[in-house]
Amino acid sequence: MGKVEEFEELRPLLFSIAYRILGSVGEAEDAVQETWLRYDASRTRPMSAKAFLSATVTRIAIDVLRSARVRREEYVGPWLPEPLLDDPYQDPARAAELADSVSMAALLLLERLSPLERSVFVLREVFAFGFDEIAAAVGRSEAACRQLLVRARRHMHEGRPRFEADRQDRQELARRFFEALTQGDVDGLQSLLSADVQLVGDGGGKAPQLARAVVGAENVARLLATVYPLMARIDITFEAHEVNGQPGALFRDRDGKILHILALDTLDGQIQTIRAVINPDKLSHLGPVADAWAVDREVKRTRRTQ
């Protein structure tokens, strides 16, 4: 197998590692591309392409994350990961770990870890790399990596998100939610939301967004039931789609451009958290992006003419 074929076979794994370390599709893709450039420029052929490439993409992702953390501290409003519609890497033996680790809730929890802790946790807990491989990837001893993992596990277990286990139950709950949303059914929405549900929006200062998280079933239901029927009147449509392994939807303007995505965390037959990614920079990998400011102005005009 040639270098190109070898790399392309491992590309899904490399992207999945980088995305879980970075929480950004664009940055993960860049890390994978830089990994290829280094691999292609290498004059020697490693004994294990998987070990070499995984270590390389991890080191690149760690460097990117260190600089990204400074930008995230200065971010306008709540920061959410870039939405991932389909994880390119699949391993039936690690299906549960892969699904749990890609959710928005899990990625936000990973943000609490240092870059090294996060990388060790991802490589060990999600992808089951050996400590010798992890040590080579992060430039630390195996003993140090074990200690990093202990600390990372402690942080993760303290806040580990729980989700509805049955996929069919999640999808049915999401179907009822989006049906009530389009109808502006306050009572219907409220019945599907947990008492302390949170609605969080990420516009990054580049799109209309909530000033802060909206909390409580009645508050969230009333806000959603007010806004989304108005959006439907100006031909905003949505398509149900899993977002980071959880129920969600893509919303599009009348020209088919992406306006925002909603992702739902569900547990015990209720929606616990609703996350809206509106920042156009975080949606561009999904296709052409709508002008959210223009849509917001049109919604407000529609409300005044009711």
HELIX and SHEET records of a PDB file:
HELIX    1   1 LYS A    3  LEU A   22  1                                  20    
HELIX    2   2 VAL A   25  ALA A   41  1                                  17    
HELIX    3   3 ALA A   49  GLU A   73  1                                  25    
HELIX    4   4 PRO A   92  ARG A   94  5                                   3    
HELIX    5   5 ALA A   95  VAL A  102  1                                   8    
HELIX    6   6 MET A  104  LEU A  110  1                                   7    
HELIX    7   7 PRO A  115  PHE A  121  1                                   7    
HELIX    8   8 VAL A  122  VAL A  126  3                                   5    
HELIX    9   9 PHE A  131  VAL A  138  1                                   8    
HELIX   10  10 GLU A  142  GLY A  159  1                                  18    
HELIX   11  11 ARG A  167  GLN A  183  1                                  17    
HELIX   12  12 VAL A  186  LEU A  192  1                                   7    
HELIX   13  13 ALA A  217  ARG A  233  1                                  17    
HELIX   14  14 PRO A  280  LYS A  282  5                                   3    
HELIX   15  15 SER A  284  LEU A  286  5                                   3    
HELIX   16  16 ALA A  292  ARG A  304  1                                  13    
SHEET    1   A 6 VAL A 214  VAL A 215  0                                        
SHEET    2   A 6 LEU A 193  ASP A 202 -1                                        
SHEET    3   A 6 GLN A 270  VAL A 277  1                                        
SHEET    4   A 6 ILE A 258  LEU A 267 -1                                        
SHEET    5   A 6 GLY A 248  ARG A 252 -1                                        
SHEET    6   A 6 THR A 237  ALA A 240 -1                                        
END                                                                             
